[in-house]
Amino acid sequence: MISKETIAERLRITLSAESVEIEDQSHLHAGHAGAASGGGHYDVVVVASAFEGLNTLARHRLVYDAVSDLMKKEIHALSIQAFSPNEL
């Protein structure tokens, strides 16, 4: 399983994120089908100018695009909160 720091670094670089907070919630999903395959469950809060003017779906797509190769095995689920800097 990858570390949450790996995911955070990917989001910082790809989205030029000002802030990235990640909580590994994999332990809450023990016994879940996704946990059996080794994929982690993560709660992600990202603040990036790239989200300015975008709706929630478009923001989530940017996050998923940034970690798409990790979604095949290392990440089973992401809970995403994505904000532009002026929304805080």
C-alpha positions in Angstrom: 0.0 0.0 0.0 1.2 3.5 -0.8 1.6 6.2 1.8 -0.7 9.2 2.1 2.4 11.3 1.6 2.8 9.8 -1.9 -0.8 10.8 -2.7 -0.3 14.3 -1.2 2.9 14.9 -3.2 1.1 13.8 -6.4 -1.7 16.3 -5.8 0.6 19.1 -4.9 2.6 18.7 -8.0 -0.1 17.9 -10.5 -2.6 20.5 -9.3 -0.1 23.0 -7.8 -2.1 22.6 -4.7 -1.7 25.2 -1.9 -2.8 22.7 0.7 -3.4 19.0 0.8 -4.6 17.0 3.9 -5.1 13.3 3.7 -6.5 10.9 6.3 -5.9 7.2 5.8 -9.2 5.6 6.7 -8.3 2.1 5.5 -8.6 0.7 9.1 -12.3 1.6 9.1 -12.9 -0.7 6.1 -11.3 -3.9 7.3 -13.1 -6.8 5.8 -14.4 -4.7 2.9 -13.8 -6.1 -0.6 -11.6 -3.2 -1.5 -9.5 -3.7 1.6 -8.9 -7.4 0.7 -7.2 -6.4 -2.6 -4.9 -4.0 -0.7 -6.4 -0.8 -1.9 -6.6 2.0 0.7 -9.5 4.3 1.6 -8.5 7.9 1.9 -10.2 11.2 2.9 -8.7 14.0 0.9 -9.0 17.8 1.3 -7.3 19.8 -1.5 -7.1 23.6 -1.9 -5.9 24.6 -5.4 -6.4 27.6 -7.7 -7.0 25.0 -10.4 -10.5 24.5 -9.0 -11.5 28.1 -9.5 -14.7 28.3 -11.4 -15.2 24.6 -11.6 -18.2 22.6 -10.3 -17.8 19.7 -7.9 -17.7 17.0 -10.6 -15.0 18.8 -12.6 -12.9 19.2 -9.4 -13.2 15.6 -8.6 -12.2 14.7 -12.1 -9.0 16.7 -11.7 -8.2 14.9 -8.5 -8.9 11.5 -10.0 -6.8 12.3 -13.0 -3.9 13.2 -10.8 -3.9 9.8 -9.1 -5.4 7.7 -11.9 -2.6 5.2 -12.1 -2.8 4.6 -8.3 -6.5 3.9 -8.5 -5.8 0.6 -10.2 -4.4 -1.1 -7.1 -3.1 1.2 -4.4 -6.3 3.3 -3.9 -9.7 1.7 -3.6 -11.7 4.8 -2.5 -11.3 8.5 -2.2 -13.5 10.9 -0.3 -12.7 14.3 -1.9 -13.3 17.8 -0.7 -11.8 20.3 -3.2 -11.8 24.0 -2.7 -10.3 27.0 -4.5 -8.3 29.4 -2.2 -11.0 32.1 -2.1 -13.6 29.6 -0.8 -11.9 29.3 2.6 
